[in-house]
Amino acid sequence: MQNTEKMRKTIDRLTADTMLDPQELKLLLQDNSNETAEYLREQADMVRRRTYGNSVYIRGLIEFTNYCKNDCYYCGIRCSNKKADRYRLSKEEILNCCETGHELGFRTFVLQGGEDPYWTDERLVPLIEQIKGNYPDCALTLSIGERTPESYRKLRAAGADRYLLRHETADPKHYGRLHPAEMSHSNRIECLRALKSSGFQTGCGFMVGSPFQTIDNIIGDLMFIKEFQPEMVGIGPFIPASNTPFVNEAQGSVEMTLKLISIIRLMNPMVLLPATTALGTASEDGRAKGIRAGANVVMPNLSPVSVRKKYNIYDNKLATGCETAESLDRLCLNMEKIGYKIEKIKGNYPTFDRKNGDDK
Ligand code: SAH
């Protein structure tokens, strides 16, 4: 009981200061009681409502290629996975996804893919221009990995608004255990800084329970996010993927992911925070639990049904039910049931709107 009281005080301080000492964060993360998780959730929900009310933003996710030149140990579409059934959508197919999505009410499209050498700047720029030309009322998010600062500038100049690049872990040593030697933590971080200075609304994030991750790693991630001040943060449980070195590793904890969503909300009150597909895959109603814990974004799948099963970054990835863009009505109902409202608007980061005189 005494401990519960102490944790409440700690959480109140986190809410008021948007910060805690690493030592206190550690105690908070190590406290497995339901009371602590529930109080964190209540506070995070209150803080989210200050900026966003009960609005939940939707993003139409288009997984446009699963070719990848990288070999990340955790990822099912790593280049060494010869069993992955590779596909690449054509420009026309991508534009069709946008058309369907726009009719359904999506006002943000997210182009996500492996690091596919086919998609040079010369090919991406006209695609971005066409999407933004066809849908000037929409935001376009890219999630296509590490590129040069010059490339990021070109993509931004072509009209892309946001970019998701998870930092994966703030600890270079941990990074080295998740990625082959050709990939470097310093380059990942430099990419994030370049994205920000190119004027993208930028998202970082990490997997919860990735192999070798310690509580201190997670604290490092929370501190990194606080310092970097991203507009978006994506986190989800690690889920083992077949034909990868980590196939036999344990899945990340759903409870820890939910606690971290709440803590990230309290540390970064206005951040755009999705309840991710990985969370929805790891737990029934994971999406709803994520929203209740302080998340305010969901990203239903807009990819053509024929390729959905092929973007297998991990096993059993949700591709049916409320996950799909077609069942948006059901998602709206499910959100209403728990007291939230899906908004069919662009849903930019709040201060970004002011900066750009663009408030839709
Ligand atoms: N190539 C892009 C997109 C990668 S997929 C990029 O590098 O940004 C998006 C995210 O999915 C990754 O950043 C990673 O954090 C997550 N992911 C990959 N494999 C996963 C797994 N096995 N379990 C959970 N999340 C995973």
Boltz pocket constraint, residues with backbone or C-beta under 6 A from the ligand:
constraints:
  - pocket:
      binder: B
      contacts: [[A, 74], [A, 75], [A, 76], [A, 112], [A, 113], [A, 114], [A, 115], [A, 143], [A, 144], [A, 145], [A, 146], [A, 164], [A, 165], [A, 166], [A, 168], [A, 205], [A, 206], [A, 207], [A, 236], [A, 237], [A, 238], [A, 239], [A, 240], [A, 241], [A, 278], [A, 313], [A, 314]]
      max_distance: 6.0
